[in-house]
Amino acid sequence: PQGLDDMLEDMDKANVGKDVIMSIDTYASQHWALQKSMLSNDEVAKLVARYPDRFIGYGSVDPRRKDAVEETERCIK
């Protein structure tokens, strides 16, 4: 698996100034929840805060969550 430093290096080599990173909310799906390579909304937010000039964050909320509205509002704020 590629690490963050490798990704930034690849972006530099390809002259990519900014990249969109996104989470995939797998809250309601046990199958996908086991995928360790996916980022959470909080992890995306941390990466964007750390590298605001390199990443644009895009969150995701599984609409089957009981707290989908609240999670959406939290992510927006």
N, CA, C and O atoms as CSV, one atom per row, in Angstrom:
chain,resi,resn,atom,element,x,y,z
A,1,PRO,N,N,0.817,-1.204,0.000
A,1,PRO,CA,C,0.000,0.000,0.000
A,1,PRO,C,C,0.854,1.258,0.000
A,1,PRO,O,O,1.925,1.299,0.605
A,2,GLN,N,N,0.388,2.231,-0.652
A,2,GLN,CA,C,1.113,3.485,-0.777
A,2,GLN,C,C,0.853,4.360,0.432
A,2,GLN,O,O,-0.282,4.471,0.895
A,3,GLY,N,N,1.908,4.982,0.944
A,3,GLY,CA,C,1.775,5.878,2.080
A,3,GLY,C,C,1.557,7.311,1.626
A,3,GLY,O,O,1.619,7.614,0.434
A,4,LEU,N,N,1.307,8.173,2.572
A,4,LEU,CA,C,1.046,9.574,2.283
A,4,LEU,C,C,2.241,10.244,1.611
A,4,LEU,O,O,2.069,10.988,0.645
A,5,ASP,N,N,3.429,9.994,2.101
A,5,ASP,CA,C,4.621,10.601,1.496
A,5,ASP,C,C,4.778,10.157,0.043
A,5,ASP,O,O,5.132,10.959,-0.821
A,6,ASP,N,N,4.513,8.879,-0.224
A,6,ASP,CA,C,4.578,8.381,-1.601
A,6,ASP,C,C,3.540,9.063,-2.479
A,6,ASP,O,O,3.817,9.411,-3.627
A,7,MET,N,N,2.355,9.250,-1.938
A,7,MET,CA,C,1.292,9.901,-2.702
A,7,MET,C,C,1.660,11.342,-3.047
A,7,MET,O,O,1.472,11.782,-4.181
A,8,LEU,N,N,2.184,12.071,-2.065
A,8,LEU,CA,C,2.599,13.451,-2.316
A,8,LEU,C,C,3.732,13.503,-3.342
A,8,LEU,O,O,3.760,14.387,-4.198
A,9,GLU,N,N,4.653,12.563,-3.253
A,9,GLU,CA,C,5.750,12.495,-4.219
A,9,GLU,C,C,5.217,12.215,-5.626
A,9,GLU,O,O,5.655,12.834,-6.596
A,10,ASP,N,N,4.271,11.282,-5.731
A,10,ASP,CA,C,3.666,10.983,-7.038
A,10,ASP,C,C,2.914,12.189,-7.589
A,10,ASP,O,O,2.955,12.461,-8.789
A,11,MET,N,N,2.231,12.906,-6.710
A,11,MET,CA,C,1.526,14.113,-7.143
A,11,MET,C,C,2.515,15.134,-7.699
A,11,MET,O,O,2.271,15.748,-8.738
A,12,ASP,N,N,3.640,15.309,-6.991
A,12,ASP,CA,C,4.663,16.251,-7.454
A,12,ASP,C,C,5.228,15.835,-8.810
A,12,ASP,O,O,5.395,16.671,-9.697
A,13,LYS,N,N,5.519,14.561,-8.970
A,13,LYS,CA,C,6.074,14.060,-10.240
A,13,LYS,C,C,5.105,14.271,-11.391
A,13,LYS,O,O,5.523,14.506,-12.525
A,14,ALA,N,N,3.808,14.188,-11.101
A,14,ALA,CA,C,2.790,14.329,-12.147
A,14,ALA,C,C,2.283,15.770,-12.261
A,14,ALA,O,O,1.323,16.041,-12.982
A,15,ASN,N,N,2.931,16.683,-11.549
A,15,ASN,CA,C,2.535,18.088,-11.542
A,15,ASN,C,C,1.082,18.288,-11.115
A,15,ASN,O,O,0.368,19.124,-11.671
A,16,VAL,N,N,0.662,17.517,-10.131
A,16,VAL,CA,C,-0.682,17.651,-9.568
A,16,VAL,C,C,-0.566,18.519,-8.327
A,16,VAL,O,O,0.053,18.122,-7.339
A,17,GLY,N,N,-1.156,19.694,-8.377
A,17,GLY,CA,C,-1.068,20.614,-7.255
A,17,GLY,C,C,-2.001,20.251,-6.125
A,17,GLY,O,O,-1.625,20.316,-4.955
A,18,LYS,N,N,-3.215,19.870,-6.469
A,18,LYS,CA,C,-4.219,19.509,-5.466
A,18,LYS,C,C,-4.930,18.251,-5.906
A,18,LYS,O,O,-5.099,17.988,-7.096
A,19,ASP,N,N,-5.339,17.485,-4.921
A,19,ASP,CA,C,-6.030,16.235,-5.174
A,19,ASP,C,C,-7.249,16.170,-4.255
A,19,ASP,O,O,-7.222,16.681,-3.136
A,20,VAL,N,N,-8.300,15.545,-4.733
A,20,VAL,CA,C,-9.486,15.329,-3.920
A,20,VAL,C,C,-9.332,13.991,-3.210
A,20,VAL,O,O,-9.055,12.969,-3.839
A,21,ILE,N,N,-9.513,14.008,-1.902
A,21,ILE,CA,C,-9.517,12.756,-1.144
A,21,ILE,C,C,-10.888,12.633,-0.496
A,21,ILE,O,O,-11.487,13.621,-0.072
A,22,MET,N,N,-11.367,11.403,-0.430
A,22,MET,CA,C,-12.704,11.227,0.128
A,22,MET,C,C,-12.787,9.992,0.994
A,22,MET,O,O,-12.011,9.045,0.869
A,23,SER,N,N,-13.751,10.047,1.866
A,23,SER,CA,C,-14.050,8.897,2.702
A,23,SER,C,C,-15.160,8.105,2.036
A,23,SER,O,O,-15.847,8.601,1.143
A,24,ILE,N,N,-15.324,6.890,2.473
A,24,ILE,CA,C,-16.474,6.089,2.070
A,24,ILE,C,C,-17.081,5.574,3.360
A,24,ILE,O,O,-16.514,4.703,4.021
A,25,ASP,N,N,-18.236,6.115,3.714
A,25,ASP,CA,C,-18.885,5.734,4.958
A,25,ASP,C,C,-19.475,4.339,4.801
A,25,ASP,O,O,-20.376,4.115,3.993
A,26,THR,N,N,-18.957,3.424,5.577
A,26,THR,CA,C,-19.394,2.029,5.502
A,26,THR,C,C,-20.090,1.617,6.784
A,26,THR,O,O,-20.133,0.436,7.128
A,27,TYR,N,N,-20.622,2.575,7.474
A,27,TYR,CA,C,-21.232,2.355,8.782
A,27,TYR,C,C,-22.258,1.216,8.763
A,27,TYR,O,O,-22.273,0.384,9.669
A,28,ALA,N,N,-23.105,1.176,7.744
A,28,ALA,CA,C,-24.205,0.208,7.717
A,28,ALA,C,C,-23.832,-1.104,7.027
A,28,ALA,O,O,-24.669,-2.000,6.917
A,29,SER,N,N,-22.619,-1.226,6.575
A,29,SER,CA,C,-22.228,-2.430,5.844
A,29,SER,C,C,-21.024,-3.085,6.510
A,29,SER,O,O,-19.916,-2.553,6.452
A,30,GLN,N,N,-21.233,-4.215,7.129
A,30,GLN,CA,C,-20.136,-4.928,7.792
A,30,GLN,C,C,-19.067,-5.365,6.799
A,30,GLN,O,O,-17.880,-5.346,7.128
A,31,HIS,N,N,-19.462,-5.756,5.590
A,31,HIS,CA,C,-18.487,-6.212,4.594
A,31,HIS,C,C,-17.465,-5.122,4.299
A,31,HIS,O,O,-16.260,-5.367,4.356
A,32,TRP,N,N,-17.937,-3.925,3.986
A,32,TRP,CA,C,-17.026,-2.844,3.637
A,32,TRP,C,C,-16.297,-2.301,4.851
A,32,TRP,O,O,-15.196,-1.763,4.730
A,33,ALA,N,N,-16.901,-2.438,6.015
A,33,ALA,CA,C,-16.266,-1.907,7.230
A,33,ALA,C,C,-14.940,-2.595,7.517
A,33,ALA,O,O,-14.112,-2.063,8.256
A,34,LEU,N,N,-14.735,-3.757,6.946
A,34,LEU,CA,C,-13.495,-4.488,7.179
A,34,LEU,C,C,-12.347,-3.999,6.304
A,34,LEU,O,O,-11.202,-4.405,6.502
A,35,GLN,N,N,-12.642,-3.135,5.345
A,35,GLN,CA,C,-11.616,-2.628,4.453
A,35,GLN,C,C,-10.774,-1.585,5.189
A,35,GLN,O,O,-11.245,-0.478,5.449
A,36,LYS,N,N,-9.556,-1.929,5.517
A,36,LYS,CA,C,-8.691,-1.067,6.321
A,36,LYS,C,C,-8.124,0.115,5.539
A,36,LYS,O,O,-7.666,1.086,6.141
A,37,SER,N,N,-8.147,0.048,4.210
A,37,SER,CA,C,-7.508,1.096,3.424
A,37,SER,C,C,-8.397,2.311,3.230
A,37,SER,O,O,-7.944,3.311,2.672
A,38,MET,N,N,-9.635,2.262,3.667
A,38,MET,CA,C,-10.547,3.385,3.482
A,38,MET,C,C,-10.355,4.406,4.593
A,38,MET,O,O,-10.058,4.051,5.734
A,39,LEU,N,N,-10.525,5.663,4.251
A,39,LEU,CA,C,-10.390,6.747,5.216
A,39,LEU,C,C,-11.758,7.102,5.788
A,39,LEU,O,O,-12.773,7.028,5.097
A,40,SER,N,N,-11.768,7.483,7.042
A,40,SER,CA,C,-12.995,7.984,7.659
A,40,SER,C,C,-13.121,9.474,7.360
A,40,SER,O,O,-12.172,10.106,6.896
A,41,ASN,N,N,-14.294,10.027,7.629
A,41,ASN,CA,C,-14.483,11.469,7.458
A,41,ASN,C,C,-13.498,12.249,8.324
A,41,ASN,O,O,-12.959,13.268,7.892
A,42,ASP,N,N,-13.266,11.774,9.536
A,42,ASP,CA,C,-12.333,12.466,10.430
A,42,ASP,C,C,-10.903,12.408,9.907
A,42,ASP,O,O,-10.161,13.384,10.017
A,43,GLU,N,N,-10.512,11.270,9.340
A,43,GLU,CA,C,-9.153,11.148,8.781
A,43,GLU,C,C,-8.979,12.068,7.579
A,43,GLU,O,O,-7.925,12.683,7.417
A,44,VAL,N,N,-9.996,12.165,6.743
A,44,VAL,CA,C,-9.943,13.088,5.602
A,44,VAL,C,C,-9.786,14.519,6.112
A,44,VAL,O,O,-8.958,15.276,5.604
A,45,ALA,N,N,-10.577,14.884,7.109
A,45,ALA,CA,C,-10.500,16.244,7.667
A,45,ALA,C,C,-9.108,16.539,8.224
A,45,ALA,O,O,-8.594,17.644,8.054
A,46,LYS,N,N,-8.502,15.562,8.884
A,46,LYS,CA,C,-7.152,15.757,9.428
A,46,LYS,C,C,-6.120,15.963,8.322
A,46,LYS,O,O,-5.231,16.805,8.449
A,47,LEU,N,N,-6.237,15.194,7.237
A,47,LEU,CA,C,-5.290,15.352,6.127
A,47,LEU,C,C,-5.451,16.711,5.449
A,47,LEU,O,O,-4.462,17.348,5.085
A,48,VAL,N,N,-6.689,17.149,5.281
A,48,VAL,CA,C,-6.925,18.456,4.664
A,48,VAL,C,C,-6.401,19.561,5.574
A,48,VAL,O,O,-5.822,20.534,5.090
A,49,ALA,N,N,-6.594,19.425,6.883
A,49,ALA,CA,C,-6.080,20.431,7.818
A,49,ALA,C,C,-4.554,20.465,7.802
A,49,ALA,O,O,-3.949,21.529,7.933
A,50,ARG,N,N,-3.940,19.302,7.640
A,50,ARG,CA,C,-2.478,19.210,7.628
A,50,ARG,C,C,-1.876,19.716,6.318
A,50,ARG,O,O,-0.803,20.318,6.312
A,51,TYR,N,N,-2.577,19.467,5.210
A,51,TYR,CA,C,-2.092,19.849,3.877
A,51,TYR,C,C,-3.182,20.585,3.100
A,51,TYR,O,O,-3.636,20.093,2.067
A,52,PRO,N,N,-3.609,21.756,3.578
A,52,PRO,CA,C,-4.713,22.454,2.904
A,52,PRO,C,C,-4.390,22.899,1.488
A,52,PRO,O,O,-5.290,23.100,0.673
A,53,ASP,N,N,-3.122,23.050,1.201
A,53,ASP,CA,C,-2.723,23.456,-0.147
A,53,ASP,C,C,-2.601,22.269,-1.104
A,53,ASP,O,O,-2.382,22.463,-2.300
A,54,ARG,N,N,-2.739,21.044,-0.593
A,54,ARG,CA,C,-2.575,19.847,-1.430
A,54,ARG,C,C,-3.846,19.024,-1.591
A,54,ARG,O,O,-4.015,18.332,-2.595
A,55,PHE,N,N,-4.753,19.095,-0.597
A,55,PHE,CA,C,-5.929,18.231,-0.624
A,55,PHE,C,C,-7.229,18.994,-0.473
A,55,PHE,O,O,-7.325,19.970,0.270
A,56,ILE,N,N,-8.217,18.521,-1.196
A,56,ILE,CA,C,-9.596,18.965,-1.052
A,56,ILE,C,C,-10.347,17.771,-0.478
A,56,ILE,O,O,-10.327,16.686,-1.059
A,57,GLY,N,N,-11.001,17.964,0.643
A,57,GLY,CA,C,-11.699,16.868,1.300
A,57,GLY,C,C,-13.113,16.705,0.801
A,57,GLY,O,O,-13.794,17.679,0.480
A,58,TYR,N,N,-13.547,15.455,0.741
A,58,TYR,CA,C,-14.901,15.116,0.313
A,58,TYR,C,C,-15.381,14.022,1.249
A,58,TYR,O,O,-14.827,12.923,1.270
A,59,GLY,N,N,-16.403,14.324,2.017
A,59,GLY,CA,C,-16.913,13.364,2.993
A,59,GLY,C,C,-18.020,12.502,2.412
A,59,GLY,O,O,-18.509,12.736,1.307
A,60,SER,N,N,-18.393,11.513,3.178
A,60,SER,CA,C,-19.464,10.621,2.758
A,60,SER,C,C,-20.222,10.157,3.984
A,60,SER,O,O,-19.640,9.926,5.044
A,61,VAL,N,N,-21.527,10.025,3.825
A,61,VAL,CA,C,-22.380,9.549,4.913
A,61,VAL,C,C,-23.336,8.517,4.339
A,61,VAL,O,O,-24.060,8.785,3.379
A,62,ASP,N,N,-23.329,7.349,4.933
A,62,ASP,CA,C,-24.253,6.287,4.529
A,62,ASP,C,C,-25.660,6.708,4.941
A,62,ASP,O,O,-25.909,6.889,6.133
A,63,PRO,N,N,-26.586,6.869,3.999
A,63,PRO,CA,C,-27.926,7.330,4.353
A,63,PRO,C,C,-28.701,6.342,5.219
A,63,PRO,O,O,-29.751,6.692,5.757
A,64,ARG,N,N,-28.205,5.122,5.362
A,64,ARG,CA,C,-28.876,4.135,6.215
A,64,ARG,C,C,-28.537,4.312,7.681
A,64,ARG,O,O,-29.136,3.661,8.537
A,65,ARG,N,N,-27.593,5.175,7.982
A,65,ARG,CA,C,-27.242,5.438,9.385
A,65,ARG,C,C,-28.411,6.112,10.084
A,65,ARG,O,O,-29.100,6.947,9.499
A,66,LYS,N,N,-28.627,5.745,11.328
A,66,LYS,CA,C,-29.680,6.403,12.112
A,66,LYS,C,C,-29.329,7.868,12.361
A,66,LYS,O,O,-30.217,8.706,12.522
A,67,ASP,N,N,-28.027,8.174,12.391
A,67,ASP,CA,C,-27.575,9.541,12.636
A,67,ASP,C,C,-27.048,10.210,11.369
A,67,ASP,O,O,-26.171,11.071,11.441
A,68,ALA,N,N,-27.578,9.819,10.213
A,68,ALA,CA,C,-27.065,10.332,8.931
A,68,ALA,C,C,-27.148,11.858,8.845
A,68,ALA,O,O,-26.206,12.503,8.387
A,69,VAL,N,N,-28.253,12.429,9.277
A,69,VAL,CA,C,-28.409,13.886,9.204
A,69,VAL,C,C,-27.386,14.563,10.113
A,69,VAL,O,O,-26.726,15.525,9.720
A,70,GLU,N,N,-27.266,14.047,11.331
A,70,GLU,CA,C,-26.329,14.642,12.284
A,70,GLU,C,C,-24.881,14.504,11.794
A,70,GLU,O,O,-24.094,15.441,11.926
A,71,GLU,N,N,-24.530,13.352,11.236
A,71,GLU,CA,C,-23.163,13.151,10.725
A,71,GLU,C,C,-22.894,14.075,9.540
A,71,GLU,O,O,-21.798,14.623,9.417
A,72,THR,N,N,-23.875,14.249,8.678
A,72,THR,CA,C,-23.715,15.165,7.544
A,72,THR,C,C,-23.453,16.572,8.030
A,72,THR,O,O,-22.538,17.240,7.549
A,73,GLU,N,N,-24.258,17.031,8.991
A,73,GLU,CA,C,-24.081,18.372,9.532
A,73,GLU,C,C,-22.731,18.519,10.228
A,73,GLU,O,O,-22.080,19.557,10.105
A,74,ARG,N,N,-22.305,17.483,10.962
A,74,ARG,CA,C,-21.008,17.512,11.639
A,74,ARG,C,C,-19.880,17.642,10.632
A,74,ARG,O,O,-18.945,18.417,10.836
A,75,CYS,N,N,-19.964,16.894,9.556
A,75,CYS,CA,C,-18.911,16.923,8.545
A,75,CYS,C,C,-18.846,18.272,7.828
A,75,CYS,O,O,-17.765,18.744,7.476
A,76,ILE,N,N,-19.977,18.868,7.623
A,76,ILE,CA,C,-20.002,20.190,6.959
A,76,ILE,C,C,-19.341,21.231,7.827
A,76,ILE,O,O,-18.616,22.095,7.336
A,77,LYS,N,N,-19.594,21.146,9.131
A,77,LYS,CA,C,-19.014,22.131,10.061
A,77,LYS,C,C,-17.555,21.847,10.290
A,77,LYS,O,O,-16.896,22.566,11.041
